[in-house]
C-alpha cells in the first residue's frame, strides 16, 4: 500500500513537472480483439472506462506482463480526440518514439476527460504543439524505468542498454528482454523527473510520413462514431427546438405524436449552450425513425418575444452604421492621425463577411445514461472531454468523477464539438425519462441552431508615401463578440481580442498603426469555427494590402516583401512561396493569381491562388499553392492532408451562400440550401512544409484556412479587375 | 409494423419495421450495421450510399418497403478485411480524415469502377459529386480512384475485349 501511495505521489509530481496537472488514476484496457494487428484493430468504443489490465508505468503507458510466447500488450493513451486531424497517430507517436516501440505494436486508447491525463481538448491547432515535449517526456520516463529494470536484472550499466521495438537490448552479451518481462520491476521504480530525450536525428517515427492506424477502420465502416453507439435498453430521441433561437416554450400538443408507433415519451428539453439556455420538446421512441415522425407530428407554441424580428439585411446595415463609430483601440503604433493627414496618397475600403455553419458530416449526437441519480455515463463525439466533465458537474450538481465519458471518433469537429450543448441536452433527456437515450440532431437542426461562425466587417484607412509604401494603416473590426453571444456580459469600451484576432500581429513594417474594434450585439449564438476570426479578418486585411499595392502601382508580392525588411518567419514563408508558386512566371490569358499570408495564434501559412476565367463567364479556382511554417513536423503527410482540407473549407466559406436570417430564423436548412464544396470544385493543392527546427512549434489544423479567401479575391482582381469586398463571392456571377 | 424481407450483404433478413422507415435507419438501427452513415436525410450528401443490386443509392431517401425482396450491399459487404482494391487505395493514399463520409465515398467509387473501369478525372467528378466531404479529402479521393482502377486493371487477367483475345 505504502509503495502504491509513494508511486502515486511520485507520479503526481511527474505530471506537474510536465505541466499536466491532475491526479494519476489507474488506466485502461483495450476493447475486445485487441490482439489483432493494429492495422485491423477494432476501432470500436476505445475508452478507458473498461476494466484495466497491465501495470501503469507512467500515465499514458500501460504494459501487460509477458506470458510464454506472448510479449505483454502495450497500451498508449491518447488524450486528444481524433476528429480527422490525425491525433490518433500523431499524439501516441510522441510517446512511442521515446518509449522505443512502433505504433503497430501498441493499442491506442482514447481518454475520457479523466484528471490523470491533464487537459483533453482538441482545438486551437494545439494538439501536437502542446503535447510535443510533455508526451515525449512521458515516453522517455517509461523507457528509462524499463532500461533501469533490465540493467539491474543483468547487472550491467544502464549506458550499455538500448531499446528498440518494445525490448531492452544488451549488445555486448546479446541479451534482450521484452517490456512485458520488465514491467513488474519497472513499475515499482521511481518515475524519472527529467528523462533524457532522444536526439531528433535518431527518430524512427516522428518527422516522417506515417500511415495512421485508424484508417483501415475508417475505410471499412468499423470506426465507431458517437452516432453509432448502442447501449442496452437505449431509446432514441429527436428534439424540436424553436427555429428562432432563444424563443421560450409556451406549450405543445403531443396528441398526434403519441399516436406514432414506437413513441414512448414526449418531454421538455433544455439545451444549455455556455451561459444561454434554450427550450425544446424531445420525442423519445424505440427507434430513431419513430422519434423523427413523432417530432414532425408535434404542434409547439413558442414565445418569440421579438426575436423573430431579426433579419440579416437589417443587421448588416446596422454593422455598416456602427462602422462610423471610433471604436476601442486594439493596437497603436506611432501617430496614425498625423501620418494619415500628411500622406500624399490616401485610400479606404470596407469589407464584409457572412455567418457560416460548421456542418461537420456527423450531426451532433450523444448517448446518455444515468445508472444512479448522481452518476452518468456518456458516449459522444466530442473535441473536449475535459470540458464535458466540468460542465456536466456544474449543470447537474454532481461530482466530475461521477461523469464517465466515452469519446468516439469525431465525424468532423471544426470547433463545433468544443461545445457541450448537445451533450448536456441528452443528459437532461435521459435523466427525465430514466433510461439510456441517444439524441441525434437532424442536418436541419445542425445547420439552423448554431453556434455559428460570426461575421466580421472591416473598415480600413491607409496613407501611402511618395514611394507608395504605407505610412499609416488602420483596420477597424466591427462585429459581434463570440463570448457575448454565448451569454457572457460584454464590458463596454473593451476590445474582444478574439474578434480582432491577428490584425495587429502581422509582420508588415508600418510606422503608424491604429487598429480598432466596434462591438455589435447579436442575438444568434456564435462560436469558435476552424481558425476562428482569422477566417474573416484575414480576408479583409490581406485584400486591403493588395489594394494598397495596386494604388502604389506595385506587384502585390513585391509590395509585401518591401514591408518585410527585417528577418521574420513571415518573410521566410513568403520568400519560399514566391519560389514554389513560380509567381514571376507569366500565366495563360484569362488567368490570375493572388497572394495572401496570415499569422495568428494557431500558426502561419501563405498561399498563392490561381484562377481562370471560364467560357461561361464563371471563375474557376485552378490551384492553391501553400507554404505552412511549423518549425517541427510530426507527420508530414497529415500536415498536407490537414492543409488540403483547410483550403477546401475556406473555399466553401468564401464562395457558398453561408447562413442568413429572416424573421429570426436561418434561411438555410440542409446541404441543398447550405451547399459545401464538392469534388468537381476542388482545385489542385500543393503544400510545402517549412520545418526548420527552432524553439517554437506551430499549429497545423487551422493556419491553412485564413489566407485562402484573400488570395482568391486577389487572384480574381488580377484576372478581372474586379475587387471583391464582400463574402460570399459567387464565382459564377463575378464577370 | 410490417415484415419486410431484404438481402443485405448476401444475408437474407426479415425486418419488422414500419414500411416508410428509410432504408438507412433499417440498416443502422434495426440490422445494426453502422458503417452506413446519416448525413443529411435528403439525398444531398451521399454519406448513406449503399448498393441496390450493384448500383449506388442514397439509403436515407428510400423507404425500406421499396427495396423489399432486393439485394443491398453496404460498406461492410464489399470485403472482409478492408482489402477491396478501392479500400486498399484509400489506405495507401490515406484518404480519410474524420472518416465519417468515407463509407459513402467508397461505395460510390466502387460503383463507378464497376461501370467505368478506367475513369477520367471528369468521370470521377461526375460520379463522386453527390458525396460531400467536409474535411476536403477530394484530391486524395481522385488519386485513390485512379490507383484502384490501375490495380483492378492489372489483377484482372481476363481479356476484356474480343480484340485482346485475338492477340493471344
Boltz contact constraints between the chains, C-beta under 6 A:
constraints:
  - contact:
      token1: [A, 83]
      token2: [B, 98]
      max_distance: 6.0
  - contact:
      token1: [A, 84]
      token2: [B, 97]
      max_distance: 6.0
  - contact:
      token1: [A, 84]
      token2: [B, 98]
      max_distance: 6.0
  - contact:
      token1: [A, 84]
      token2: [B, 135]
      max_distance: 6.0
  - contact:
      token1: [A, 215]
      token2: [B, 91]
      max_distance: 6.0
  - contact:
      token1: [A, 215]
      token2: [B, 94]
      max_distance: 6.0
  - contact:
      token1: [A, 215]
      token2: [B, 96]
      max_distance: 6.0
  - contact:
      token1: [A, 216]
      token2: [B, 82]
      max_distance: 6.0
  - contact:
      token1: [A, 216]
      token2: [B, 91]
      max_distance: 6.0
  - contact:
      token1: [A, 218]
      token2: [B, 96]
      max_distance: 6.0
  - contact:
      token1: [A, 218]
      token2: [B, 99]
      max_distance: 6.0
  - contact:
      token1: [A, 218]
      token2: [B, 102]
      max_distance: 6.0
  - contact:
      token1: [A, 219]
      token2: [B, 82]
      max_distance: 6.0
  - contact:
      token1: [A, 219]
      token2: [B, 87]
      max_distance: 6.0
  - contact:
      token1: [A, 219]
      token2: [B, 90]
      max_distance: 6.0
  - contact:
      token1: [A, 219]
      token2: [B, 102]
      max_distance: 6.0
  - contact:
      token1: [A, 220]
      token2: [B, 82]
      max_distance: 6.0
  - contact:
      token1: [A, 221]
      token2: [B, 35]
      max_distance: 6.0
  - contact:
      token1: [A, 221]
      token2: [B, 75]
      max_distance: 6.0
  - contact:
      token1: [A, 221]
      token2: [B, 76]
      max_distance: 6.0
  - contact:
      token1: [A, 221]
      token2: [B, 103]
      max_distance: 6.0
  - contact:
      token1: [A, 223]
      token2: [B, 99]
      max_distance: 6.0
  - contact:
      token1: [A, 228]
      token2: [B, 34]
      max_distance: 6.0
  - contact:
      token1: [A, 287]
      token2: [B, 29]
      max_distance: 6.0
  - contact:
      token1: [A, 288]
      token2: [B, 25]
      max_distance: 6.0
  - contact:
      token1: [A, 288]
      token2: [B, 29]
      max_distance: 6.0
  - contact:
      token1: [A, 289]
      token2: [B, 21]
      max_distance: 6.0
  - contact:
      token1: [A, 289]
      token2: [B, 25]
      max_distance: 6.0
  - contact:
      token1: [A, 360]
      token2: [B, 134]
      max_distance: 6.0
  - contact:
      token1: [A, 361]
      token2: [B, 39]
      max_distance: 6.0
  - contact:
      token1: [A, 361]
      token2: [B, 47]
      max_distance: 6.0
  - contact:
      token1: [A, 361]
      token2: [B, 100]
      max_distance: 6.0
  - contact:
      token1: [A, 361]
      token2: [B, 101]
      max_distance: 6.0
  - contact:
      token1: [A, 361]
      token2: [B, 134]
      max_distance: 6.0
  - contact:
      token1: [A, 362]
      token2: [B, 100]
      max_distance: 6.0
  - contact:
      token1: [A, 411]
      token2: [B, 98]
      max_distance: 6.0
  - contact:
      token1: [A, 411]
      token2: [B, 100]
      max_distance: 6.0
  - contact:
      token1: [A, 412]
      token2: [B, 98]
      max_distance: 6.0
  - contact:
      token1: [A, 412]
      token2: [B, 134]
      max_distance: 6.0
  - contact:
      token1: [A, 443]
      token2: [B, 40]
      max_distance: 6.0
  - contact:
      token1: [A, 443]
      token2: [B, 41]
      max_distance: 6.0
  - contact:
      token1: [A, 637]
      token2: [B, 94]
      max_distance: 6.0
  - contact:
      token1: [A, 644]
      token2: [B, 136]
      max_distance: 6.0
  - contact:
      token1: [A, 644]
      token2: [B, 139]
      max_distance: 6.0
  - contact:
      token1: [A, 645]
      token2: [B, 97]
      max_distance: 6.0
  - contact:
      token1: [A, 645]
      token2: [B, 135]
      max_distance: 6.0
  - contact:
      token1: [A, 645]
      token2: [B, 136]
      max_distance: 6.0
  - contact:
      token1: [A, 648]
      token2: [B, 136]
      max_distance: 6.0
  - contact:
      token1: [A, 649]
      token2: [B, 136]
      max_distance: 6.0
  - contact:
      token1: [A, 670]
      token2: [B, 40]
      max_distance: 6.0
  - contact:
      token1: [A, 670]
      token2: [B, 42]
      max_distance: 6.0
  - contact:
      token1: [A, 671]
      token2: [B, 40]
      max_distance: 6.0
  - contact:
      token1: [A, 671]
      token2: [B, 44]
      max_distance: 6.0
  - contact:
      token1: [A, 671]
      token2: [B, 45]
      max_distance: 6.0
  - contact:
      token1: [A, 672]
      token2: [B, 44]
      max_distance: 6.0
  - contact:
      token1: [A, 676]
      token2: [B, 132]
      max_distance: 6.0
  - contact:
      token1: [A, 678]
      token2: [B, 129]
      max_distance: 6.0
  - contact:
      token1: [A, 679]
      token2: [B, 125]
      max_distance: 6.0
  - contact:
      token1: [A, 679]
      token2: [B, 128]
      max_distance: 6.0
  - contact:
      token1: [A, 679]
      token2: [B, 129]
      max_distance: 6.0
  - contact:
      token1: [A, 679]
      token2: [B, 138]
      max_distance: 6.0
  - contact:
      token1: [A, 680]
      token2: [B, 125]
      max_distance: 6.0
  - contact:
      token1: [A, 680]
      token2: [B, 129]
      max_distance: 6.0
  - contact:
      token1: [A, 682]
      token2: [B, 138]
      max_distance: 6.0
  - contact:
      token1: [A, 685]
      token2: [B, 139]
      max_distance: 6.0
